[in-house]
């Protein structure tokens, strides 16, 4: 049996070997990146011999492409290959490929190469002379203007010092790093190095030095020095001479006895080249110490420049002081140790059975204490091929009443928010019962089930608001206890369009100063920002990457408690609506409040929704006032459109849409208590704008879901609502005082006493029986509308 198993494993390896060879023939960049991203696992499967014979040549050949992204993927994954390939392959093939890349013109490539060398030095698979060679090549980068690169070199020196004896450190390493230190050090570790390093050169001086031409620097003595009357004259090969004051050589670290050595001509030539540049004196001496690196890096730029198509990225991945989203990728030491043991066929220790074979973790160097960590893993979206279905607009159909697809009734409290993932894979519902339910969108059309797939339960309080983290499968939940929890939805794909939801993983928890009233999320590359409002009047911008508030804005207390807010698609402005009916506009770029006005009848703002029918428009929907809802222009604070339902055709009165005044410095809210100023308020509690078709969905206390057609107002209709057989509905639009009024007119065919129906003959109602609190839109093969009501019922319509 043992021989059969061994032969079967060998046969399986050969089959995979044939598949991989076919893939390696494809020179596509995406194929190379895909293979490199998980090359360590493939190396473990193939073993040392096949790794060295098959995979290693392919991996090394990836560096032939002048593609900085491909190089970075190479450096991030080559450490895992090294543990399988063995020390001989590392020293003979991998290390000679990595070291030249520290001269690359892309600083991000240099950083990744340095990080790779630091990891290799930590594996203890190299010989002493290789450690010393790495030191000699990387030590000049201690003066590099890029902080990440300097910290990487410090990590290399720290790792090497743990591998060498004290005698070797004092003989080989300390003399190399002494010119870069403010004071001598007794031992090499990260703390002492970071405290003792001289300041780096400026980025401007570094770039100027790299752009200089060093091709004429001599390799042998062709200069001669003549000292006369206290002045040193350099006689050039063309018979001319150049006078240099002795102080100039002293300032940049050249002594007279240095010039008598066999590298005299090279030092003089480099000195003359730097002297012609506009570089501060303090940087000249540091550039002279880096002269070998500067010359090699300059020649590398001219010898193999990047293609124009790949040089869209700047050669610096951040300027000093800036913090970008830079993935710091290394390998878990326990994982590497296990791979090393496998490659050498050693017996595993008993405690290794429970050791984690986890994903790579961030490299632990001092930069992590200064710079923010990478954005947390929020879960990747599931891509759906557009060929799988043809989209249909929900407004372009023959029937006028919605078809009930699903009736979901697991919640025991009001449904406050419905959030749909960006890939429409699932949707989440939050309720006053303290739970968030995850529902599978695909199970609404195929293999239909009315049960939730996952449930998150808060440890206390109601869940007032949830938001999907942008371009991810994570949900941010805000509770009445002031706690926000960001959770990632875990799932596995069983087959096409079939998913198995395995659990909910907590990404982070945030404690705020008050109850969370509304929440949203967006990312801008630099930050992954969670925006939330509390009942204390604060609006926070919390960065999930750094784990702290990026900004906090305070709404005026006299304007009321924030009920809801929206952020525009360009992330330039934010509008908050309060329970006193105020709309407060903030500029997110400068964190300044630039406009405030009040709803016409001073009624609360129940819901806000972005509405941008055309590019460049700055409008939004607000459920407030004497009408159902309005469209407001953020630039001038004026109402553009007003929507009103159940209007009597015999009535000619139109609701006022003139904004109310903002109270003065002293405001006790007495006018809010006057009956004439209380207003009836809007019946709308939920709004949703369907951008592609320019349709607006509204619902509220009347338990009716309406679709308003902005292109053809007469095409508006009721999707869901208890039917009134005596009523007839018509939709119209007219313009008055620069405001468009969209009205739903109702007329009765007969008086209520004329029609008598036996209630027992009526079928059970499929419509909501309580106030509709939330709406959302599922953009699938057959577009569907999701509605949630105060009695905890969720209904799906199409």
Buried (B, 14 or more C-beta within 10 A) or exposed (E): EEEEEEEEEEEEBEEBBEEBEEBBEEEEBEEBBEBBEEBBEBBBBBBBEBBBEBBBEBBBEBBEBBBBBBBBBBBBBBBBBBBBBBBEBBBEBBBEBBBBBBBBBBBBBBBBBBBBBBBBBBBEBBEEEBBBBBBEBBBBBBBBBBBBBBBBBBBBBBBBBEBBEEEBBBEBBBEBBEBBBEEEBEEBEBEBBBEBBBEBBBBEBBEBBBEBEBEEBBEEEEBBBEEEEEEBBBBBEEEEEEEBEBEBBEBBBBEEEEBEEEBBBBBBBBBBBBBEBEBEEEBBBBBBBBBEBBBBBBBBBEEEEBEEEBBEEEBBBBEEEEEEBBEBBBBBEBBBBBBBBBBEEEEEEEEEEEBEEEEBBEBEBBBEEEBBEEBBEBBEBBEBEEEEEEEBEBBEEEEEBBBEBBEBEBBEBBBBBBBBBBBBBBBBBBBBBBBBBBBBBBBBBEEEEBEBBBEBEBEEBBBBBBBBBBBBBBBBBBBBBBBBBBBBBBBEEEEEBEBEBEEBEEBBEBEBEBBBBBBBBBBEEBBBBBBBBBBBBBBBBBBBBBEEBBEEBEBBEBBBBBBBBBBBEEBEBBBBBBBBBBBBBBBBEEBEBEBBBBBBBBBBBBBBBBBBEEEEBBBBBBBBBBBBBBBBEBEEBBBBBBBBBBBEEEEEEBBBBEBBEBBEEEBEEEEBEEEEEEBEBBBBBBBBBBEEBBBBBBBBBBBBBBBBBBEEBEBBBBBBBEEEEBEEBEBBBEEEEEBBBBBBBBEEEEEEEEEEEEEEEEEEEBBBEBBBBBBBBBBBBBBBBBBBBBBBBBBBBB
